[in-house]
Amino acid sequence: MNQEANIEKQDSNGSVIFDTIAIIGLGLIGGSIAKAVQKYGLGNTLIGVDLSTKHQEEALNLQLIDRISSLESAIEEADLIVLATPVDVMVQLLPQILDLVTQQVVIDVGSTKTKLIEAIAKHPNRGQFVATHPMAGTEFSGPKAAIDNLFENKCVVLCDKEHSSPKAVKQVETFYTKMKMKISYLNPVAHDVHTAYVSHISHISSFALALTVLEKEKDEKQIFELASGGFDSTVRLAKSSPDMWVPIFKQNREHVLDVLDEHINTLAKFRSLLIKNDFEKFYQLIEEANTIQRILK
Amino acid sequence: MNQEANIEKQDSNGSVIFDTIAIIGLGLIGGSIAKAVQKYGLGNTLIGVDLSTKHQEEALNLQLIDRISSLESAIEEADLIVLATPVDVMVQLLPQILDLVTQQVVIDVGSTKTKLIEAIAKHPNRGQFVATHPMAGTEFSGPKAAIDNLFENKCVVLCDKEHSSPKAVKQVETFYTKMKMKISYLNPVAHDVHTAYVSHISHISSFALALTVLEKEKDEKQIFELASGGFDSTVRLAKSSPDMWVPIFKQNREHVLDVLDEHINTLAKFRSLLIKNDFEKFYQLIEEANTIQRILK
């Protein structure tokens, strides 16, 4: 961990931004960041930290990281610390990590921001932390879920950056830019509202659809024989891990509740039109929904 | 149109099942059937019928069909007539088509079955009709949406086959088997209940999600910048055409209403757990939803 040496290396090599990178939490996102670091040569050494020995072994076997370390050693050795645990663990760990850092830069990659930033708002080392959310993922979890190019051409949100040191922000921006991500800036509340709309509600919707059809399957064993691509894509996210998602819903409870109410109201609107046989208005609603094409690929 | 000659050809060629095939409705499904017929050599001549001159031209340019014809000539010339229009048009057209057939086999490929089968239940040529539903599709429509291999390894449902002539059923089974489809059999009501669960509700859910987020976009212009793969997959079906889907919801109104009520209830359960801060039960529901993995790929 030597910021000056590190910057020299960046100059000579043109790519390395942090000499040693510690990844706390070797799951889908942590593992995919490790892959991106290797692909783009953004660091020289990758240290992994994970409570699960199974995940430790998998991450080593998959060569996601160079070695496993304790949290304390990882913090000491690293130039960049990437916090990639479930968001409830982040809120516990981040203050402890900031207690130990001097010049190390710390980022999180979590799906909620308000609670996390509150937890360290007055920490003397607040400046070393940059809150980030790379908007990418899949329904799978663990080191084996890590994939190449997960982040390319995706968006990463930086939150509350005016409370991070400008130097740390610049390094983190470079880190994500080299991973070919587009950077956006939001305050933590706006971030949490946005993710409630474009990510969290999709997950609840998928969980609920899966449960609705699984419930029916108790009577009708063959119901899934007919399920085709449309069903698969709307319930794909229902495979997502509760260990990751429950903490997100817990932390973003109020915004998720608002969006869930709106979604239920929209479904109730379709329901009411069906009841009233008002297929003219039903048609108009679908036409309106179709305008989503300008956003989706 | 000569069934005997046709059967001879099948014997000598081993693959052609119907010499001349007429496709009524040159959209995603009709066009993809034409592609499958060509790929597997299931017919010698493909005739297309469509009210839209734009679709006629596109289908010819894409070489989906050999030529365009009037409905009457197509019926007269064809050995197999594939009805691939929206389901409301099917209910109008099928009795008229059956009025004109002698030995021609007629199939539909629609997403609802009860109303259609009711419409021709007592037709003297009922036996020439086989009700089928290849469970495959995308959110796109028109001849340009036709794709290769849409049907391979997918399921096709035959309904009410005991009212079709055994010979017609056998030919249609061979037709779909050669397209590498797996055949299931359901009565029309069971079919309509199943599709309400594994297809129709997914579409309403996607339309509603799209509308919920589009509504929010009126205040928050940048909301979609953050939308990632999870959002895309849950709202993909929201691009689906109202011309195709409104008639489906209309015909399957009662079953769709039942499933929609169940889905809204399941969402309300998640809502209630959020309100009560009961994240233990929330966790259990997600774990239960996760069991969908055994069904999805």
Chai-1 contact restraints between the chains, C-beta under 6 A:
chainA,res_idxA,chainB,res_idxB,connection_type,confidence,min_distance_angstrom,max_distance_angstrom,comment,restraint_id
A,M135,B,L226,contact,1.0,0.0,6.0,A-B,restraint_1
A,M135,B,S228,contact,1.0,0.0,6.0,A-B,restraint_2
A,A136,B,S228,contact,1.0,0.0,6.0,A-B,restraint_3
A,C155,B,E225,contact,1.0,0.0,6.0,A-B,restraint_4
A,C155,B,L226,contact,1.0,0.0,6.0,A-B,restraint_5
A,S184,B,E225,contact,1.0,0.0,6.0,A-B,restraint_6
A,H194,B,I223,contact,1.0,0.0,6.0,A-B,restraint_7
A,H194,B,L226,contact,1.0,0.0,6.0,A-B,restraint_8
A,Y197,B,V213,contact,1.0,0.0,6.0,A-B,restraint_9
A,Y197,B,K216,contact,1.0,0.0,6.0,A-B,restraint_10
A,Y197,B,I223,contact,1.0,0.0,6.0,A-B,restraint_11
A,V198,B,L226,contact,1.0,0.0,6.0,A-B,restraint_12
A,V198,B,A227,contact,1.0,0.0,6.0,A-B,restraint_13
A,V198,B,F231,contact,1.0,0.0,6.0,A-B,restraint_14
A,S199,B,G230,contact,1.0,0.0,6.0,A-B,restraint_15
A,S202,B,G230,contact,1.0,0.0,6.0,A-B,restraint_16
A,S202,B,F231,contact,1.0,0.0,6.0,A-B,restraint_17
A,S202,B,T234,contact,1.0,0.0,6.0,A-B,restraint_18
A,I204,B,F270,contact,1.0,0.0,6.0,A-B,restraint_19
A,S205,B,S205,contact,1.0,0.0,6.0,A-B,restraint_20
A,S205,B,L209,contact,1.0,0.0,6.0,A-B,restraint_21
A,S205,B,T234,contact,1.0,0.0,6.0,A-B,restraint_22
A,F207,B,I286,contact,1.0,0.0,6.0,A-B,restraint_23
A,F207,B,A289,contact,1.0,0.0,6.0,A-B,restraint_24
A,A208,B,T266,contact,1.0,0.0,6.0,A-B,restraint_25
A,A208,B,L267,contact,1.0,0.0,6.0,A-B,restraint_26
A,L209,B,S205,contact,1.0,0.0,6.0,A-B,restraint_27
A,A210,B,A289,contact,1.0,0.0,6.0,A-B,restraint_28
A,A210,B,I292,contact,1.0,0.0,6.0,A-B,restraint_29
A,L211,B,T266,contact,1.0,0.0,6.0,A-B,restraint_30
A,L211,B,A289,contact,1.0,0.0,6.0,A-B,restraint_31
A,T212,B,E262,contact,1.0,0.0,6.0,A-B,restraint_32
A,T212,B,H263,contact,1.0,0.0,6.0,A-B,restraint_33
A,T212,B,T266,contact,1.0,0.0,6.0,A-B,restraint_34
A,V213,B,Y197,contact,1.0,0.0,6.0,A-B,restraint_35
A,K216,B,Y197,contact,1.0,0.0,6.0,A-B,restraint_36
A,I223,B,H194,contact,1.0,0.0,6.0,A-B,restraint_37
A,I223,B,Y197,contact,1.0,0.0,6.0,A-B,restraint_38
A,F224,B,I295,contact,1.0,0.0,6.0,A-B,restraint_39
A,E225,B,C155,contact,1.0,0.0,6.0,A-B,restraint_40
A,E225,B,S184,contact,1.0,0.0,6.0,A-B,restraint_41
A,L226,B,M135,contact,1.0,0.0,6.0,A-B,restraint_42
A,L226,B,C155,contact,1.0,0.0,6.0,A-B,restraint_43
A,L226,B,H194,contact,1.0,0.0,6.0,A-B,restraint_44
A,L226,B,V198,contact,1.0,0.0,6.0,A-B,restraint_45
A,A227,B,V198,contact,1.0,0.0,6.0,A-B,restraint_46
A,S228,B,M135,contact,1.0,0.0,6.0,A-B,restraint_47
A,S228,B,A136,contact,1.0,0.0,6.0,A-B,restraint_48
A,G230,B,S199,contact,1.0,0.0,6.0,A-B,restraint_49
A,G230,B,S202,contact,1.0,0.0,6.0,A-B,restraint_50
A,G230,B,L237,contact,1.0,0.0,6.0,A-B,restraint_51
A,F231,B,V198,contact,1.0,0.0,6.0,A-B,restraint_52
A,F231,B,S202,contact,1.0,0.0,6.0,A-B,restraint_53
A,D232,B,L296,contact,1.0,0.0,6.0,A-B,restraint_54
A,S233,B,S233,contact,1.0,0.0,6.0,A-B,restraint_55
A,S233,B,R236,contact,1.0,0.0,6.0,A-B,restraint_56
A,T234,B,S202,contact,1.0,0.0,6.0,A-B,restraint_57
A,T234,B,S205,contact,1.0,0.0,6.0,A-B,restraint_58
A,T234,B,T234,contact,1.0,0.0,6.0,A-B,restraint_59
A,V235,B,I292,contact,1.0,0.0,6.0,A-B,restraint_60
A,R236,B,S233,contact,1.0,0.0,6.0,A-B,restraint_61
A,L237,B,G230,contact,1.0,0.0,6.0,A-B,restraint_62
A,A238,B,A289,contact,1.0,0.0,6.0,A-B,restraint_63
A,A238,B,I292,contact,1.0,0.0,6.0,A-B,restraint_64
A,K239,B,N290,contact,1.0,0.0,6.0,A-B,restraint_65
A,K239,B,Q293,contact,1.0,0.0,6.0,A-B,restraint_66
A,P242,B,Y283,contact,1.0,0.0,6.0,A-B,restraint_67
A,P242,B,I286,contact,1.0,0.0,6.0,A-B,restraint_68
A,P242,B,E287,contact,1.0,0.0,6.0,A-B,restraint_69
A,V246,B,F279,contact,1.0,0.0,6.0,A-B,restraint_70
A,V246,B,F282,contact,1.0,0.0,6.0,A-B,restraint_71
A,V246,B,Y283,contact,1.0,0.0,6.0,A-B,restraint_72
A,K250,B,F279,contact,1.0,0.0,6.0,A-B,restraint_73
A,R253,B,L274,contact,1.0,0.0,6.0,A-B,restraint_74
A,L257,B,L274,contact,1.0,0.0,6.0,A-B,restraint_75
A,L260,B,R271,contact,1.0,0.0,6.0,A-B,restraint_76
A,E262,B,T212,contact,1.0,0.0,6.0,A-B,restraint_77
A,H263,B,T212,contact,1.0,0.0,6.0,A-B,restraint_78
A,I264,B,L267,contact,1.0,0.0,6.0,A-B,restraint_79
A,T266,B,A208,contact,1.0,0.0,6.0,A-B,restraint_80
A,T266,B,L211,contact,1.0,0.0,6.0,A-B,restraint_81
A,T266,B,T212,contact,1.0,0.0,6.0,A-B,restraint_82
A,L267,B,A208,contact,1.0,0.0,6.0,A-B,restraint_83
A,L267,B,I264,contact,1.0,0.0,6.0,A-B,restraint_84
A,F270,B,I204,contact,1.0,0.0,6.0,A-B,restraint_85
A,R271,B,L260,contact,1.0,0.0,6.0,A-B,restraint_86
A,L274,B,R253,contact,1.0,0.0,6.0,A-B,restraint_87
A,L274,B,L257,contact,1.0,0.0,6.0,A-B,restraint_88
A,F279,B,V246,contact,1.0,0.0,6.0,A-B,restraint_89
A,F279,B,K250,contact,1.0,0.0,6.0,A-B,restraint_90
A,F282,B,V246,contact,1.0,0.0,6.0,A-B,restraint_91
A,Y283,B,P242,contact,1.0,0.0,6.0,A-B,restraint_92
A,Y283,B,V246,contact,1.0,0.0,6.0,A-B,restraint_93
A,I286,B,F207,contact,1.0,0.0,6.0,A-B,restraint_94
A,I286,B,P242,contact,1.0,0.0,6.0,A-B,restraint_95
A,E287,B,P242,contact,1.0,0.0,6.0,A-B,restraint_96
A,A289,B,F207,contact,1.0,0.0,6.0,A-B,restraint_97
A,A289,B,A210,contact,1.0,0.0,6.0,A-B,restraint_98
A,A289,B,L211,contact,1.0,0.0,6.0,A-B,restraint_99
A,A289,B,A238,contact,1.0,0.0,6.0,A-B,restraint_100
A,N290,B,K239,contact,1.0,0.0,6.0,A-B,restraint_101
A,I292,B,A210,contact,1.0,0.0,6.0,A-B,restraint_102
A,I292,B,V235,contact,1.0,0.0,6.0,A-B,restraint_103
A,I292,B,A238,contact,1.0,0.0,6.0,A-B,restraint_104
A,Q293,B,K239,contact,1.0,0.0,6.0,A-B,restraint_105
A,I295,B,F224,contact,1.0,0.0,6.0,A-B,restraint_106
A,L296,B,D232,contact,1.0,0.0,6.0,A-B,restraint_107
